[in-house]
Amino acid sequence: MIIHGIEVKGKLIDEKTRCKHYYKDVDVIAIKFYCCKTYYPCYECHEEEGCGNHQVWPKERFGEKAILCGSCGTELTIEEYLNCAYQCPECHVQFNPGCGRHRHYYFGV
């Protein structure tokens, strides 16, 4: 699905990046996976439909844009996302704080 001009793959259910796995009001980000440079709404979608070569973003690459706000289309760097207190710095929509529990699926420490 094309969301704000960017292709997001996975089991999407709407144009704000919600998927069949995570679909609360605050589930409005997609993450570009380091291994395939492709946006997915969650790690489960990537496991089901992804590249089959899962790799996390290395810390030295946290300055690269890899988070898409499904509400406004802003792309955040990993660093910006990790420091935004679960709120888009552009449109101020709230992101799901529960995503922090899955950080290890996306980002190296």
N, C-alpha and C positions, 0 to 999 in steps of 0.2 A: 504494500500500500504506500502511496506517496503522501507524506505528511509534511506540510510546510515546505514542499519542494524537495524533500529528502526521502529516499526509499527506506522503509522500515519493514523488515521481514518478520515472520512469526504468525502466531494465531491471534491476530489483532481483531478487536471487536468494535473499535471506533477510531475516529480521526485524531484522538488525543493520546494515542499510544497505549491505551488499555488493551489487555489481552485476556484470553480465556483463563489464565492463571491469576492475574492481578487486575482487578477492575473496580476498585474503590474510587471515590472522587479524587483522591490524592495520588492515584497511580497514573501520573502523566509525564513520565520520562521514558526515553529509549536510550539504550547504551550501545555505543559502537564497540564491538568486540575487537580486541587487539589482534587476535589470530586471523580474522577474515576481513577486518575493516568494514564490517557491516553492522548496521543498527538493528537491534532486537529489543522488544519491550522488557524481556527478562531472561535470566539464565535458563529457565525451563524451555522457553521457545527456542533458544539457541541450541540446547541439547536435542530437541526434537527435529529441528530443521536446519541446523547450522552446519559448519564446515567439517565437523568431526575431528578437529585439531585444536581443541580449546587451550587458549593461553591467556593469562591475565596481563594487564598493562603493567610494565615495569615502572617503578617509582620515578626513574629519570625521564619518563615520557608523560608525567602528569600535567605538563603544560600544554598538551595537545587537546583539541576539541574532541570530545567523545560522549557528551551528554546532550540530548535533544529535549528541550521543553516541549511537550506535546500541546501545551496551551498556546504559547506564542511563537514557537519555532526558533527561539534562541538556542544557539549551540554554546555550551559551556565547556571550559577545559575541565579536566578531572579535578585539578586543584580548586577551581572555582566552585565546582559542585560539592566537594568535600568540606568547603568552608562557608557554604551558603545557608547553613542552619535550616535545610530542607525547605527553602523558599526560592523561587526563581528571582534572580536579581533584576530582571527586566520587567516582568509582568506581575510579580509578587504572588503568584499562585503557590499554594502549599504543595510540597512533594511529600511522599510517604516516608515518614521517619523509620518505618520498619525496614526499608531498603538497606539501612545500615547493617542489619544482621546478615546480609548477603554480600557485603563488600568483598569478601575473599574470593567470590566467584568472578569478580571483575578486575580488581586492582591488587597489585603486589604491595607488600608492606615495606 
